[in-house]
Structure formats: C-alpha cells, structure tokens
Amino acid sequence: MKAIKRKEKIVYIPVSEILPNPNQPRSFFDDDSLNALAESIKRFGIIQPLTVKRRDFVPKVNINGQFVTGPSYEIIAGERRWRAAKKIGLAEVPCLVTDCDKENMAYLAFCENIFREDLTFFDIAAALQDMLLMTHQTQTQLAEKLAISQSAIANKLRLLRLTPVEREEILRGRLTEKHSRALIRIEDPEKRREFIRKAVCMQWSAQETDRKISAFLNSPESKITKPKFRGRKIGILSDIGIFINSIDNAVRMVRDVGVNVERQEVDKGDSIEIILKVPKSRQAMSI
C-alpha cells in the first residue's frame, strides 16, 4: 500500500466541485442528525475540514448542447459535513487535499466511519466487501490490516446473503446482527421473509429467533421447503449480495454526476428483479 501524501494547507473548495466517496460505508444518513449538524455549521461554521482527493477522471456532461465538466474532487472523510453544508446552501467548504490511491481511499473511508453510531452492520459488511474487491486482498490479509480476526470478517460478509429488501425489513424492525446471522441459516427466501416478519411482530430476542429457526430446520417442513441446489458454486460469484452492492454503487455514482436514475427492486421469491430507468432527455439530467 502506497504512503499517503497530505497537503496540510486548508483550501476552500466549492461544494459543487465535490462528490461523495462511491465506497462510503454508510448508506443511510439520518435526517434529524443531519439537520442538527447543519444548524451547528450555520452557527459556528465547519470546525473540522473535509479530507478530499482529486478525481482520477473528471467526465464532461452534455447539458443543452454544452459540455460541462463534472466535479473535480472526491470525499475521503467528511461526507456528513458536506451534505449539511449543501443543506444550508454554503458555497464552499474547507478541505485538506490528499494524494491517495484507491486502496488507501477505501481504507481511510472505512476507518473514518467504522465507529460512528449510525453505521449499520450491513453497511460495515458492504464496506468490507468493497475493500476486498478493490484491493484484491484475502480476508486474512485484510483482517491483519484492520487488526481484527478473519472469522469476524467472514461473519460480517455472510450478512450480505440477505437481500436489500430483507436488510431493510431487519433494520426497520430493529433486529440485530445476531438475529440476521440466525436468519441466514434459512435458505428458502419465502420462509426467511416469514421468520423476519414474525421476529419483528413478536419481538423475538436473538436467542429466541435462533431457537425457533433451529427447530424449523430440524422439522419435516424444512425438508419439504428447503430448495435443492444443483450445480457448482464458483468462489465469490455465489454471493448475490456482491452484485447488488455493485449495482447500487454504480447507480449512486451516476446520480452524483447528475443523471437521475430510478431504481426499482422486486423480490420474486427465487430471484430478484432490478429495474433501472435512465432518462434519455437532457432536461431530466441535473448537475
């Protein structure tokens, strides 16, 4: 991993010239928390500068026949400050510009956000998966760099076997990571959704959820509903969560450069249908 070169001089960069980090671990920003931060910035300004890097490639977007250069910087740390600044209409924000390769950028973004209270366990799992894909490291190598066990990373990555719809239901129902690990054991999608709804409605504890799932898996009903897999799984391609995360990251990046892509997801039971609507007219695009 290359050393990070930092220019300690604070520079003020227009908000419109900055994009979020596409590998930002956090996928959800609480509105109340963001509003409180925006109010604080309005009163006291931005106390801690953002950390940004110059983009390797700056695309040009055709707007009404004119080619407009897109934003020139990406955020490494400080996306909440950037979003809050946009909320109150700040024209520019204080930044520290850093020379940083993709591997270091993913690592710094992960470390910046990992201990924030609003980062979900699914966000952490997705961030770990992104780091593995970007750095081409093994789980053992990444575990050594982050000073955690390889089994801890493996347990987090298993959470991505749950679909985005299931993850949303789990978080909305205030179920925990332990609940999620128990639910992963159910291979049948319809049964898994049924157990998610029951765990939420009946407020099962993680231990109770695990016991009920164990009882189900040992029952004759499980033998009937359990889908039989034919064929051979090939390495990382067996995890559908990786593909969905990649699609979501791509959609977010395209939206950030001004293309209003609509994303719809339909759970078909044995498959997930993802529909992307990309506007053809220039009027539907915004910078």
N, C-alpha and C positions, 0 to 999 in steps of 0.2 A: 504494500500500500504506500503510495507516494506521500511525502510530508505535505502538510497543508501550509500554504503561504498566505499570511494575513496582512493586509494593509491597515494599520491601526488608525489612520486618519478617517474621521467620520465625514461622510459626504451625504448631501441631501438629494434624493432621487425622486422624481415624480412618481406618484402612486400608479399611474397608468403605464409606467415603464417596467413594472414588476409583476411577475407571475408567481403563483404558489408552486411549491415543490411538487411535482407529479408523484413523488414517492412519499409524500406526507403520510405518516402513520395514522393520524387522526382523520376519520371520515365524517365525523359529526361535530359541529360547533354549536354549543348551547346558546340560544338567543339571549337568554337572561344574562348569562355570564359575559357575552359579547357586548351587550348594551351597557353593562356596568363598566367594562373596560373602556368603551367608547366615551362614556361620561367622564371617567378618570382622565383620559387623554385630552378631552375638551378642556378640563380644568387645569391640569398640570403638565400637559404635553407628554411626549413619548420619552420616558426616562432611560429605557434600555434600547439602544439601536438594534435594528434588524441586522441579521447576517445574510448577505446575498452573494451570488456569483454571476459573472457574465454568462449568458447563454452561449452554448457552442454553435447553435444555428438559430438565426433570427429570421423567421419567414415573413414574406410580404403577402398581404391580403388585398384582394381586389374589391374596393368599395366604390360603387358607382363609376367604374371605369378608371379609378385612380388606385395605384398600388401603394398601400400604406404599410410601413414597417411595423412589425409587431413589437411587443415588449422586449427589452434587452437584458433583463435580469431575472434570476430565479431565486426564490427564498430558500435559504438553508435552515434558518431559525427565526421565528417571529411572525408566523402567519396570522396568529390571533391579533397581534398589533396592527398588521397590515389591513386585515378585514375591518377592525374597529376604526382605523383611520379612514378607510373608504366610507364607512357608515356615516361619519360626521363631515365628510366632504373635504378632508385635508388634501392639499395639492401635492405635497411631498412629505417624505419621511426620512429620518436619519438612519444611515446604513453603514455597516462595515463591509467592504468588498473583499471577498476571499477567493483565491485561486484554488479550485477544488475539483478533483475528478469525480466520476460517477460513484465509485466505490466509497470514497470519503464522504460524499454528499449524502448517500443513503445512510451511512453510519452516523454522521452528525445529526441528521434529521431524526433518526431513531433515538439517539441518546437525549436529544433536546426534548422529546415528547414522552419518553417511556414512563416518567414518574408523574406525569400530570394526572390529576384525579379524574378527568373526563375522558381519558383514553380507555376504550373498552378492550376486553380481552380478545375480541375479534380483530380490532384494529392492530393490536400487538402481533397477533398471528399473521395477519396480512403483511405487516411491515417486515417480519422475519422472512416470510416467503419471498418478498420483493428483494430483500438483501441477498438471499441465496441465489436468485435468478440473475441479479445484476453483477454480483461479484464472482459467480461460478465457484463459490466455496462449498465445502461439505458442511453438514450440520456440526460435525466435530470441530472443524476449523472456526466456524462462526461462534460456537459455544466458548472456545478458548478466548476469542477476541472480546466477547461480551462478559466473560467471567461468570458464565452460568453452565449448568450441566447440559450435555447433549440430549438427555432424556427430557429435560424441561422444554427444549426447542421442539423435539418430536411431539410432545403432548400438545403444545400450542398449535403446531401445524395441523394436527388431526382435527382441530376445531373447524378448519376450512372445508371439511367434508359436508358440513351443513350448508344448505343453500342460502343465498342472501335473504330470501323470504323467511326462512326458518330463523336466521340470525336476528332479523328484525323483530319477529314474534318473541323470541327469547329475551331480547333486551327490553322490549316494550312491557313484557310480563315480569321484568325484574328477576329473571332466573340468573343463576350464577354460572361460572365456568365449570364447576363440579356438576351442575345439572347438565350442562352441554356435553361433557365427557360421557355421562351416562347415556344421553340420548343418541350419541354417535353409534352406540352399540346396536341400535335398531337399523337394519339395512332397508327395510321396506319403507318408502317415503310416506305413504298414507298413514301407516301405523305410527311413524315417528311424529308426524304432524298431530296425530290424535293424542299422543303422550305429551307433546308440548302444550296443547290446549288444556289437558287435564291437570298438568303440573301447575299451570298458571291459575286456572279457575279454582282449584282445590288447595292452592298454596302449599304444595308439597315441598318439604325440605329436600336438599340434595341427597341425603341418605335415604329418605323415603322414596324418592324418584328412582334411585339406583336399585333399591329392593324390589320395587314393582316391575321395573324393566327386567331384572334377573328372573323374577317369577314368570313374566311373559315369555322370555326367551327359552325357558325350560318347559313351557306348556305345549300341548299338541297344536294349539292355534298358531304358535310361532312357526312350527314345521310346515304348516299349510301356507302361511302368508309370506314366509321368507323366500325372496327371489333367488333363483339359481343362476349363478354366473357361469357362462360358457365362454371360453376363450382365455387369453393370457394377458394380464395387465403388464404394461411396459413402463417400469420406473415411474417417473414423476407424472406421466401422462394419465395415470389412474385417478388423479385428484382433480375433479371438475372445478373445485374452488379456485385453482390456479388460473384457469381460463376465464372464469367470471371476473376475477380480480383484474386480469389483464385488460378485459373489455371495459370495465369500469374506469381504470386508469386512462385508457385511450379516450373514452368519452369525456372525462374531466379535462384532459389536455386540449381536446378540440374545442370544448366550451370556453376554455381560458383564452383562446385566440379569437373568440368572437363568433363561433358557429353554434347556433342554438340547437344542438342535437337533443331530440327527445328519446328517452329510453323507457321501454316497457318490458315487463317480465311476467310471464305466465307459467305457473307450475302445472305441468301436465301429468304429474304423478311419477311416471317413469322417465320423464325428461323435462327440461326447462327450455321454454321458448323465449328468446330475447329478440325484441324488435327495436331497431334503431331508425329514427326518422331524421334525415338530413335535409335541410331546406335547400332548394335549388336557386331561389331568388336572392339577389344581393340585399334587398330590403329586409330580409329575415335575419341577416347577419349583423352583429354589432361588435364594436371594439371596446 
